[in-house]
Amino acid sequence: MLLKKDAINNFNKIKLFFGFTINCFAKVNNFIYAAGDNGAIIKSVDEAENWQLISKSLNVSFYDIEIKGNNIYLGGFNGSFAKSTDNGNTWQYSYVSNSINSSRVNSLFFLNENIGYAAKSFGGLSKTTNGGLNWFSVLKDTVLLTASNESVYFVNDSLGFVVGRLQNNYDIIYKTTNAGLTWTKKEKLFSKNINSIIFFNDYEGIVVGSSSLIAYTTNQGETWIISDLPPSFPNTIFVNSSKVNDSVAIAIGGSYILISYDKGKNWNIISSIQGYTLQKAKFFNDSIAYLCGYKIESGLSSSVVFMSNDGGKNWENIFPSNFNSGTFQAYALNVNTNGEVFLTGSKGLIFIMRNTLTAEKSTNKQKNFNLFPNYPNPFNSTTKISFYLPEPDYVIIKIFDILGKNVYNSKKYYTAGINILEFNADEYKLKSGVYIYIIEYQDNIKLQKMLFLK
């Protein structure tokens, strides 16, 4: 799939809604919903061409939205909660602590239409078993400081986690194995704030946070190990992480985007967009990704939307410069199954990019083949060589020394998606030096250099 040269021309500014900030949005059936400050909830029934204000309250702001089946859930300021079961025509309002002026709802996580959790800043975790009609506290001393949706994360119906920080800025991780009836607690593991948690399967997951924190677990959170970051990586606050597939994840912090191909154990910098505060990334598939952010210079804001068609290795800004009025800050984006990109943020602005990515999939498969830099590099003994295949096929991998001597050969059938070869130089009794690795896939050949230091 090729990066469309006319993508920048496909962006359209939809409308300005009363100047309030839109914090979250989602699509259910054929309708699109967005919510934000001043309790505003807006709805589009024609693919974002036109919008209607369906609810507004000056005393409430919404920060997170969840969709389960035909139900829409919103959480926000003072523990506010809203629910609609009829496509947003009517709304039921309540409080996740059954009282006004409780803590802000930072994150909602619903397992189904009835069972859900609400993580609150300085207010613990609440649970509902009747779709939000009533809430009860299942954690009273949790302190969360993040607007990330992953502050509360359930791997399955029974296994769940809540992450955040203590009041003295130390990390805290809560875990339940019985749907929130009882919890175990781990704290001060890293002496850093935790902002996000995701899991790849029932056992393996990662957390990210302040001071360049990324840690992984392979045993359902019983122990956590600090991940390997690129050498001399600067002090960065990772605001969120996203799972690309069952092995690959990205982490966003400051101006950096990092990627891991091995469930969070090792990380590479795939891009550094200096000067911008990056906010959110979404993958359309293993190859196509979008990223939004903004920067402020001389009191004026400038927003960007970057697009990548090689798994995040290279990025191109597709957001029209004439849409930057000096006040708009991009906070969130989403990509639907048709490849359409929705962008929103401050000042109530909504942008949509009408794209035809799905129509191009069948004609450009081979152009998606990609070979990533090995990691670590330089390496001592072992390094990982990662490559992306748009469809399954045989792959030939060869490694040569600087004099052209072939030191490694393999031919193996690989599945579509990202594959990883772990190469151990000691097994082949290699000497220190520069090596070239070449991958042949169908009619394509790609190569990279690596440095082996004994």
Backbone torsions as a table, in degrees:
resi	resn	phi	psi	omega
1	MET	NA	126.0	-177.8
2	LEU	-90.7	149.2	171.8
3	LEU	-69.6	120.8	-175.4
4	LYS	-71.9	127.5	-179.4
5	LYS	-68.1	-26.3	-178.4
6	ASP	-95.9	16.2	-179.0
7	ALA	-60.3	-36.9	-178.7
8	ILE	-63.0	-26.4	-179.5
9	ASN	-84.2	-7.8	-178.7
10	ASN	-89.2	-8.9	178.6
11	PHE	-76.6	136.2	176.5
12	ASN	-130.9	138.6	173.3
13	LYS	-84.4	126.0	-172.2
14	ILE	-85.3	-60.0	-174.7
15	LYS	-169.2	160.3	174.4
16	LEU	-109.9	123.2	-175.7
17	PHE	-108.8	92.3	168.8
18	PHE	57.2	6.1	175.9
19	GLY	82.8	6.6	-179.2
20	PHE	-86.5	155.8	179.1
21	THR	-79.8	134.4	175.5
22	ILE	-97.3	123.0	-174.0
23	ASN	-101.2	-21.5	-175.7
24	CYS	-158.9	152.8	174.7
25	PHE	-157.4	160.0	-178.1
26	ALA	-160.1	164.0	-179.9
27	LYS	-118.3	133.9	175.4
28	VAL	-135.9	130.4	-173.6
29	ASN	55.0	-124.8	179.5
30	ASN	-104.1	14.5	-176.4
31	PHE	-112.9	148.5	176.1
32	ILE	-118.1	133.6	-178.9
33	TYR	-121.7	144.6	175.3
34	ALA	-140.1	148.7	-178.3
35	ALA	-145.7	158.5	-178.5
36	GLY	-171.8	-141.7	-175.9
37	ASP	-66.9	159.5	179.9
38	ASN	60.6	22.7	177.1
39	GLY	68.4	17.7	-175.4
40	ALA	-73.4	131.7	172.8
41	ILE	-127.6	122.9	-179.2
42	ILE	-121.5	159.1	-171.6
43	LYS	-143.6	141.9	173.4
44	SER	-125.0	135.9	179.2
45	VAL	-110.9	2.7	-176.1
46	ASP	-131.7	47.6	175.6
47	GLU	58.2	42.4	171.8
48	ALA	75.4	10.0	176.4
49	GLU	-71.7	-40.4	179.8
50	ASN	-134.1	149.1	-177.0
51	TRP	-131.2	153.0	174.6
52	GLN	-130.2	141.6	175.7
53	LEU	-81.8	117.0	-175.3
54	ILE	-106.0	-12.9	177.0
55	SER	-162.2	147.2	178.5
56	LYS	-158.2	131.5	177.6
57	SER	-141.3	127.5	-176.4
58	LEU	-70.9	-14.1	-174.2
59	ASN	-98.2	1.5	-173.8
60	VAL	-134.6	140.1	168.9
61	SER	-127.5	138.6	-177.5
62	PHE	-104.2	140.0	-175.5
63	TYR	-120.2	-18.7	-177.2
64	ASP	-144.1	147.5	179.7
65	ILE	-130.9	140.9	177.8
66	GLU	-132.3	141.7	177.1
67	ILE	-121.6	126.6	173.0
68	LYS	-135.6	116.0	-175.7
69	GLY	61.9	-125.5	177.6
70	ASN	-98.5	5.4	-177.6
71	ASN	-93.0	143.6	176.8
72	ILE	-118.9	130.6	-179.1
73	TYR	-123.5	140.2	177.5
74	LEU	-130.2	141.0	175.6
75	GLY	-130.3	147.4	-176.9
76	GLY	-164.8	-145.5	-171.5
77	PHE	-65.1	144.9	179.4
78	ASN	57.4	31.1	178.2
79	GLY	71.1	19.5	-176.6
80	SER	-70.0	147.4	-179.4
81	PHE	-143.2	137.0	177.4
82	ALA	-133.2	147.3	-177.4
83	LYS	-143.2	139.3	173.9
84	SER	-131.6	138.9	178.0
85	THR	-117.7	4.9	-176.7
86	ASP	-129.5	46.4	177.4
87	ASN	62.4	31.7	173.9
88	GLY	82.4	6.8	179.6
89	ASN	-71.0	-38.4	176.0
90	THR	-131.6	153.4	-176.5
91	TRP	-131.5	141.2	173.0
92	GLN	-105.1	131.2	-176.9
93	TYR	-113.1	141.8	175.3
94	SER	-155.6	-172.0	178.2
95	TYR	-128.3	137.1	-174.6
96	VAL	-68.8	-12.9	175.5
97	SER	-112.8	12.4	-178.7
98	ASN	56.4	29.6	177.0
99	SER	-156.7	151.1	177.6
100	ILE	-77.8	155.1	177.7
101	ASN	66.6	31.4	171.8
102	SER	-86.6	-176.5	-175.0
103	SER	-70.0	157.1	179.3
104	ARG	-64.9	140.4	174.9
105	VAL	-83.4	113.2	179.8
106	ASN	-89.3	-30.5	-173.2
107	SER	-153.2	134.9	172.8
108	LEU	-110.8	143.0	176.1
109	PHE	-144.0	109.0	179.5
110	PHE	-106.1	128.7	177.1
111	LEU	-79.7	-34.2	176.3
112	ASN	-154.5	-167.5	-174.9
113	GLU	-69.8	-16.1	-177.4
114	ASN	-110.3	-39.9	-174.1
115	ILE	-96.0	121.1	179.9
116	GLY	-148.9	164.5	-178.8
117	TYR	-130.3	147.6	177.7
118	ALA	-129.8	116.2	177.4
119	ALA	-90.1	133.5	-172.6
120	LYS	-123.5	142.9	175.4
121	SER	-72.0	126.4	179.5
122	PHE	53.8	35.7	-178.8
123	GLY	-152.3	5.8	174.8
124	GLY	82.9	-150.3	-174.9
125	LEU	-132.3	131.9	176.8
126	SER	-113.3	154.5	-178.1
127	LYS	-132.0	145.0	173.5
128	THR	-125.2	145.5	176.2
129	THR	-119.4	4.5	-180.0
130	ASN	-131.0	37.6	173.9
131	GLY	72.4	22.3	176.7
132	GLY	96.7	0.4	177.4
133	LEU	-64.6	-41.9	176.1
134	ASN	-132.5	149.1	179.6
135	TRP	-129.7	148.3	173.4
136	PHE	-138.1	151.4	-175.6
137	SER	-80.2	132.6	175.5
138	VAL	-116.5	-9.8	173.2
139	LEU	-147.0	121.9	-174.7
140	LYS	-102.3	-19.5	-173.7
141	ASP	-114.3	14.8	177.2
142	THR	-72.7	137.4	177.2
143	VAL	-121.7	111.8	-177.6
144	LEU	-112.3	133.7	177.4
145	LEU	-130.0	74.6	179.9
146	THR	-166.0	142.6	173.4
147	ALA	-96.0	8.9	-179.2
148	SER	-70.4	140.8	-179.7
149	ASN	-65.0	-20.2	-175.7
150	GLU	-90.6	14.5	177.4
151	SER	-59.8	-34.9	170.9
152	VAL	-119.9	131.1	-175.3
153	TYR	-142.8	124.1	176.1
154	PHE	-109.4	124.4	179.5
155	VAL	-73.9	-38.7	175.3
156	ASN	-150.9	-167.6	-175.7
157	ASP	-61.6	-28.2	-174.7
158	SER	-105.5	-38.0	-173.1
159	LEU	-92.5	118.6	-178.9
160	GLY	-143.5	161.3	-178.4
161	PHE	-136.6	148.3	169.5
162	VAL	-128.6	130.0	-178.0
163	VAL	-126.7	154.9	179.4
164	GLY	175.0	-138.0	-178.3
165	ARG	-144.0	156.4	171.4
166	LEU	-84.7	168.7	-177.5
167	GLN	-65.2	-20.7	177.5
168	ASN	-95.8	22.0	174.8
169	ASN	69.7	23.3	172.6
170	TYR	-97.4	153.5	-178.4
171	ASP	-74.3	157.1	176.0
172	ILE	-148.8	139.2	178.4
173	ILE	-132.3	121.1	174.3
174	TYR	-104.9	145.7	-179.5
175	LYS	-137.1	138.5	174.0
176	THR	-127.5	143.5	175.7
177	THR	-117.1	6.1	-178.2
178	ASN	-134.9	42.5	174.1
179	ALA	61.8	32.4	173.3
180	GLY	93.3	1.9	178.8
181	LEU	-66.2	-45.0	176.7
182	THR	-134.2	156.4	-176.8
183	TRP	-136.1	146.3	168.6
184	THR	-107.7	154.9	-172.9
185	LYS	-129.0	135.6	170.2
186	LYS	-124.7	130.1	-178.2
187	GLU	-139.8	159.1	178.8
188	LYS	56.2	35.3	175.5
189	LEU	-73.5	-34.4	-174.5
190	PHE	-123.4	-11.8	-173.9
191	SER	56.4	40.3	179.0
192	LYS	-143.7	157.4	175.8
193	ASN	-73.9	145.3	174.5
194	ILE	-108.6	129.5	-176.5
195	ASN	-110.2	-17.8	-173.9
196	SER	-158.1	149.9	175.4
197	ILE	-141.9	137.4	172.7
198	ILE	-140.9	158.1	177.0
199	PHE	-126.9	144.0	177.0
200	PHE	-88.6	-30.4	179.4
201	ASN	-157.2	-164.5	-177.1
202	ASP	-68.1	-16.3	-173.2
203	TYR	-119.1	-32.3	-170.4
204	GLU	-108.4	129.5	-179.9
205	GLY	-156.2	177.5	-179.7
206	ILE	-138.2	156.8	168.2
207	VAL	-125.2	149.8	175.2
208	VAL	-132.7	157.3	-178.5
209	GLY	-172.1	-150.8	-174.6
210	SER	-76.8	167.0	178.0
211	SER	51.3	43.6	176.1
212	SER	60.7	33.3	-179.3
213	LEU	-77.6	121.7	163.2
214	ILE	-139.2	124.9	179.3
215	ALA	-135.4	154.1	-177.6
216	TYR	-128.9	158.9	175.8
217	THR	-131.8	147.9	175.9
218	THR	-120.7	5.7	-175.2
219	ASN	-137.4	45.8	176.0
220	GLN	62.0	32.7	175.0
221	GLY	82.7	8.9	177.5
222	GLU	-67.2	-39.4	173.8
223	THR	-133.7	151.0	179.4
224	TRP	-127.5	137.8	-176.9
225	ILE	-121.2	133.4	177.6
226	ILE	-64.1	129.7	-178.9
227	SER	-75.8	159.1	176.1
228	ASP	-84.2	116.5	177.2
229	LEU	-100.5	163.1	177.7
230	PRO	-57.0	148.0	-179.8
231	PRO	-57.1	140.5	176.9
232	SER	59.3	29.2	177.9
233	PHE	-66.8	131.5	-174.3
234	PRO	-70.6	162.9	177.4
235	ASN	-65.7	117.2	-173.0
236	THR	-138.6	143.6	173.2
237	ILE	-93.8	111.8	175.4
238	PHE	-80.6	118.6	-174.5
239	VAL	-88.2	-29.5	178.2
240	ASN	-161.5	169.1	176.9
241	SER	-137.6	154.5	-179.4
242	SER	-137.2	141.9	177.9
243	LYS	-91.9	124.3	177.8
244	VAL	-84.0	-46.4	174.3
245	ASN	-153.3	-161.8	-173.5
246	ASP	-72.7	-4.7	178.0
247	SER	-128.9	-22.8	-170.2
248	VAL	-108.8	138.7	177.3
249	ALA	-143.6	158.1	173.6
250	ILE	-123.0	153.4	175.9
251	ALA	-129.0	139.0	-176.8
252	ILE	-118.9	131.6	177.0
253	GLY	-157.6	128.6	-179.8
254	GLY	58.0	-120.2	178.9
255	SER	-102.4	11.3	-171.2
256	TYR	-112.2	146.4	170.5
257	ILE	-123.5	121.0	178.2
258	LEU	-111.0	151.4	178.9
259	ILE	-132.6	143.5	175.8
260	SER	-124.9	134.8	178.8
261	TYR	-103.6	-0.2	-174.5
262	ASP	-128.7	43.2	174.8
263	LYS	62.9	36.3	170.6
264	GLY	93.3	2.6	-177.2
265	LYS	-77.3	-42.1	-179.6
266	ASN	-128.2	146.6	-174.2
267	TRP	-132.5	142.8	174.4
268	ASN	-119.8	148.5	170.6
269	ILE	-78.9	119.0	176.7
270	ILE	-98.5	-17.7	176.4
271	SER	-166.2	148.8	173.8
272	SER	-133.1	108.9	-176.4
273	ILE	-104.2	83.3	-170.6
274	GLN	-64.0	142.4	177.4
275	GLY	93.8	-17.2	-177.7
276	TYR	-107.2	145.5	171.1
277	THR	-94.2	108.9	-175.9
278	LEU	-81.3	140.3	-171.5
279	GLN	-114.4	-50.8	-171.4
280	LYS	-151.1	142.9	176.0
281	ALA	-128.7	142.9	177.5
282	LYS	-136.4	135.8	177.3
283	PHE	-101.5	128.8	174.2
284	PHE	-77.4	-36.8	173.0
285	ASN	-156.9	-166.0	-178.5
286	ASP	-63.8	-18.3	-174.1
287	SER	-109.4	-45.1	-174.2
288	ILE	-89.7	127.7	-178.7
289	ALA	-140.5	155.1	177.4
290	TYR	-130.7	150.5	-176.4
291	LEU	-146.3	136.1	178.3
292	CYS	-123.4	157.3	178.4
293	GLY	-175.8	-174.5	-179.3
294	TYR	-155.7	165.5	172.4
295	LYS	-139.7	157.5	179.3
296	ILE	-122.9	122.2	177.8
297	GLU	-131.9	126.9	179.5
298	SER	54.3	36.0	177.4
299	GLY	81.1	1.3	-178.9
300	LEU	-111.3	137.9	-179.4
301	SER	-92.5	144.9	175.7
302	SER	-136.7	123.3	-176.7
303	SER	-104.6	157.1	179.5
304	VAL	-138.6	151.2	167.0
305	VAL	-129.5	115.8	179.9
306	PHE	-100.1	144.5	178.1
307	MET	-123.2	138.6	176.6
308	SER	-126.8	139.8	175.4
309	ASN	-118.5	17.2	178.2
310	ASP	-132.2	40.7	177.0
311	GLY	74.0	18.8	177.0
312	GLY	95.8	5.3	-179.1
313	LYS	-72.7	-41.6	179.0
314	ASN	-126.3	146.3	-175.1
315	TRP	-131.6	147.1	175.8
316	GLU	-132.9	132.4	179.0
317	ASN	-73.5	121.2	-178.6
318	ILE	-112.8	8.9	-178.3
319	PHE	-90.3	122.2	-177.1
320	PRO	-59.2	132.0	-178.1
321	SER	-65.2	-28.1	-178.6
322	ASN	-73.4	-8.9	176.0
323	PHE	-83.1	-11.4	179.9
324	ASN	-84.7	107.1	-177.1
325	SER	-90.2	-4.8	-177.5
326	GLY	96.8	-5.3	-178.5
327	THR	-126.4	-17.5	-176.0
328	PHE	-81.6	131.6	175.4
329	GLN	-122.1	121.1	-177.8
330	ALA	-78.0	122.6	-177.8
331	TYR	-109.8	-32.8	-171.3
332	ALA	-148.8	150.1	173.2
333	LEU	-144.9	160.2	177.6
334	ASN	-145.2	155.6	179.0
335	VAL	-129.3	124.4	179.3
336	ASN	-87.9	-179.9	-174.2
337	THR	-68.5	-14.5	177.7
338	ASN	-91.4	1.2	-179.9
339	GLY	84.1	10.2	177.4
340	GLU	-81.3	136.8	-176.4
341	VAL	-106.6	127.9	176.5
342	PHE	-110.3	130.2	-178.1
343	LEU	-127.4	138.2	177.9
344	THR	-149.4	174.0	-178.4
345	GLY	172.8	-136.0	-176.1
346	SER	-72.9	164.2	175.3
347	LYS	65.6	12.1	175.8
348	GLY	71.9	14.7	-178.8
349	LEU	-80.5	139.7	174.1
350	ILE	-126.1	131.9	176.6
351	PHE	-121.1	148.3	177.3
352	ILE	-137.0	138.2	174.6
353	MET	-109.3	113.1	176.2
354	ARG	-78.3	115.6	-175.7
355	ASN	-125.2	166.2	179.3
356	THR	-128.4	42.0	-177.0
357	LEU	-60.1	-41.5	-175.8
358	THR	-63.9	-29.0	-178.8
359	ALA	-71.7	-18.8	-175.7
360	GLU	-94.5	-7.7	-170.6
361	LYS	-59.8	-44.3	-171.0
362	SER	-74.9	-20.9	-173.1
363	THR	-98.9	-8.9	-174.4
364	ASN	-131.7	33.8	-173.5
365	LYS	-61.5	-46.5	-174.0
366	GLN	-65.6	-25.6	-177.4
367	LYS	-72.3	-9.2	178.4
368	ASN	-88.3	-12.3	179.2
369	PHE	-58.2	131.9	-176.4
370	ASN	-146.1	143.6	175.5
371	LEU	-114.5	124.2	-177.2
372	PHE	-95.0	157.1	174.8
373	PRO	-60.5	140.7	177.9
374	ASN	-68.2	157.3	178.6
375	TYR	-143.7	135.2	-5.3
376	PRO	-74.9	162.9	177.8
377	ASN	-153.7	112.5	5.1
378	PRO	-64.8	162.4	-178.3
379	PHE	-136.4	156.7	176.4
380	ASN	-121.0	109.2	178.6
381	SER	82.7	-69.7	-170.1
382	THR	-120.7	139.6	173.9
383	THR	-142.5	160.8	-179.1
384	LYS	-111.7	129.7	176.6
385	ILE	-109.0	118.7	-174.8
386	SER	-114.2	142.9	178.1
387	PHE	-149.7	152.8	-178.1
388	TYR	-111.0	131.8	176.9
389	LEU	-116.1	127.9	177.8
390	PRO	-72.3	-22.2	177.0
391	GLU	-150.4	154.6	-176.7
392	PRO	-67.1	144.8	178.5
393	ASP	-177.0	174.2	176.3
394	TYR	-75.8	142.3	179.8
395	VAL	-128.5	132.5	175.2
396	ILE	-103.0	127.1	178.9
397	ILE	-119.2	126.3	179.1
398	LYS	-129.0	144.6	176.7
399	ILE	-127.0	131.8	-179.0
400	PHE	-123.1	148.6	171.8
401	ASP	-83.0	178.0	-172.7
402	ILE	-66.4	-18.4	179.1
403	LEU	-91.4	-1.6	177.9
404	GLY	95.1	5.7	178.6
405	LYS	-76.4	129.5	178.7
406	ASN	-78.2	116.5	-176.1
407	VAL	-109.3	-9.3	-179.3
408	TYR	-153.3	138.3	176.4
409	ASN	-141.0	139.8	172.2
410	SER	-154.7	147.5	172.3
411	LYS	-134.8	119.2	-172.8
412	LYS	-146.8	151.2	177.4
413	TYR	-86.2	123.4	-179.1
414	TYR	-116.9	151.4	178.4
415	THR	-82.2	165.8	176.8
416	ALA	-67.7	151.6	-179.2
417	GLY	106.4	-161.1	-178.5
418	ILE	-88.1	127.4	178.5
419	ASN	-118.8	152.3	-176.6
420	ILE	-130.6	128.0	172.5
421	LEU	-106.2	122.1	176.1
422	GLU	-94.1	113.5	-174.9
423	PHE	-105.8	126.1	179.4
424	ASN	-109.7	107.3	-176.9
425	ALA	-65.7	-29.7	-178.6
426	ASP	-64.8	-30.8	180.0
427	GLU	-64.4	-23.2	-177.6
428	TYR	-109.9	11.3	175.1
429	LYS	52.1	46.9	-178.1
430	LEU	-81.4	151.8	175.7
431	LYS	-92.7	160.1	176.7
432	SER	-60.3	141.9	178.6
433	GLY	154.5	-176.4	179.9
434	VAL	-87.7	136.3	178.1
435	TYR	-129.3	150.5	177.7
436	ILE	-111.0	127.9	174.4
437	TYR	-113.7	134.5	-174.2
438	ILE	-122.6	135.5	177.5
439	ILE	-121.0	127.1	177.0
440	GLU	-109.8	125.2	-178.7
441	TYR	-138.6	117.4	-175.6
442	GLN	51.7	-119.6	-179.4
443	ASP	-100.3	17.3	-176.0
444	ASN	-112.4	144.3	175.5
445	ILE	-133.0	128.6	177.3
446	LYS	-131.6	150.4	-179.9
447	LEU	-141.4	157.7	176.7
448	GLN	-145.3	161.1	175.6
449	LYS	-103.3	149.7	174.2
450	MET	-143.5	155.1	-177.3
451	LEU	-118.3	120.2	178.7
452	PHE	-100.8	124.6	179.0
453	LEU	-122.4	116.2	-178.8
454	LYS	-80.7	NA	NA
